[in-house]
């Protein structure tokens, strides 16, 4: 797809969008080449995770192609940037209970020496986690501690506690269910924190 060089940037973008809606693969490739690097930088600057950033950009472009006929885009650059932001926030949200708790802390929150508003968020989150696990049985709390905080695998915990792997998985799933309830009110401040710091 060759567009006249004297066409303004906005006009060229508008033309590319029209061609994209018609299924023009060249237009899609041109959009990809024009924006993928900045989108990757945006995602990586927040996540510090190469694979996650690449996957986010890939998902956005896949969706752009698959839904090309139904998307009502008036500002392509804004749309792509907003898509990256939303994907990053969704990624962070998914990590809150799926990663080891301390891994999450080290990735997304500040260090203990930073006496700022961020450390207040951390302390609140820590308290919420402690409250969430307090509802668990002694065995469930021990299993959660070993798995999500100390980093032991399910087989390792099963061997250590002389329990079946299914029992370990049950207690982990139950603990995560409890934590989702107790962390619900902390999602917004955590996501704001992630997107307003350079972490």
N, C-alpha and C positions, 0 to 999 in steps of 0.2 A: 504494500500500500504506500504510494508516494503522494504526499500532500504538498501543495504549492508552498514554497518557503515564505511567501509574504503573508500567509494567513496568520492571524494573531494566535497566541497560545490558547486562549479560550475557545476560539473558533475551531482550532485544530482538535482540541479536546472534545468539543461537541461533535465534530465529524467522526472522531474515533469511536465515541459512544454509540453513534448511530450505526456505524459499520459493525460494531461489536454486537448490537442487538440483532443484526441481520445474520450473525454467525460468521463474520469475517475473522478468520484465524490470524491474519496478518495484523489486524487492528488489535487483537488480544495480545499478540506478541509485542507490539509496540508499546502498549500500556504496561505490560510486564517489565520490559526493559527500562521504561521511564521511571517506574515507581518502586520496584522491588528492593533496591538497595536502601532507600530511605525508610521503607517500611521495616526492613530487617533491623536497621540501626535503632529505630524507635522501639521495637520489641526487645531487642537485646539490651538496650540501655536500662530497661526496667527489670528484666529477668536475669541477666547475666548468665544465660543458658543458651548456647548456640543451637542445640537441637530443638528446644522449645520455640525459639524465635523463628527458625526456619520452618517449623511445622505450622506456626501461626500464619506466616506469610503464604505458605502453600495452600492452607485451608481457605484463606480469603480469596486467592486467585481462582481456586477450584470452584468456589461458590459464585464468584463473579461470572465465570464461564457458564456454569450449569443454570444459573438464574438470570442470565443476560437479558432474556425477553421480558421479564417481569420487574426488574429493578428500575426504579424511578430515580436516576442519579442526575442531579443538576450541577454538582461540583465534585468532580472525580477525586481530586486531591483530598478534599475534606472527607469524602466518603471513605476512602482507603485509610486515612489516618484515624478516623473514628472507629473503623472496623478493627484496626490493630489495637487501639485502646480497649475496646470491649473484649477482644480475645485475651488480652493480657490480664484484665481483671477476672475474667472467667477462669483463666489458668491459675491465678493466685488463689481464688476462692476454692478451687478443687484441691489445692495443696494443703489447705488449712488442716484437714483431718486425714489426708491420705499420706502425707509425709511424716517422718519422725518429727515429733514436736520441736526438738532442739534444732534439727536441720532447718525447719521453717523459721525459727527464731533467728538463726545465723544468716539466713538468706535475705529475709525481708524486714527485720527490725534492727535497731541500732545496738551498739555494744553497751555493756554495763557502765562504762565511764561517761556516757553521754547523758547528762542530767538535763533532759529536754522534755518537751511534750510527748515525743516518741516513746520515751522510757515509761511514761505513765500509761500509754496504750499497752505496752508490753506487760506491765504489772497487772493491769486489768485483765488482759488475756490470760496470763498465768493463773490468776485467781479463778477465772471462769473455768479453766481446764481442771484445776484442783477441785472445784465444786462439782464439776461434771463427773469426775472419777470417784468422788466421795459416795456417790449413789451405787457404786459397784460393790460386789461382794469382795472379800479380801482376796480370793483367788483371781477374780476378774481384774482387780486393780494391779495385782502383781504381774499378771500376764500383759496388761497394757503397758506397764512400766518397762518390762523386759523387751517388748516388741517395738513400741513407738518411741521410747526415750533412750533405752540402752542399745537398741538396734539388733537384737537377736531375732533370728528367723523362726518361723513356726516350727520346723523340725527340731531346731536347737532348744526351743522352750519346751516342746513336748518331751524331749529326752531329759531335760533338766528337772522338770516337775513330775515326770513319770505319768504323763497324760497322753491321750490320743491327739493327733493333729487336728481332728475335727472338733474336739473339745476346745483346743486353743483357738481355732478359727471362730468358733461360736462366741467365745468371750471377747475376742478382738472386735468382731462385728457389733456386739452389744455395746461395747465401750464407745465405739465410733458413733453409734446411733445416739447414745446419751450426750456425747460431746457436740454433735450437730445441733441439738436443742439448746445447749448451754452456750454455744458460741454464736448462735444466730444473731444476737444483739451486738456482737463485736465485729461483724463482717464489714459494715460501712466504715467505721473509723480505720480499720486495718487497710481496706482498699484505698481510702483517701491517703493514708500514710504512704503506701507503696507508690502512689502516683504523684505525690508531691515532694518526695525526697529523691535524691540521686542514686538511691540504692538499686 
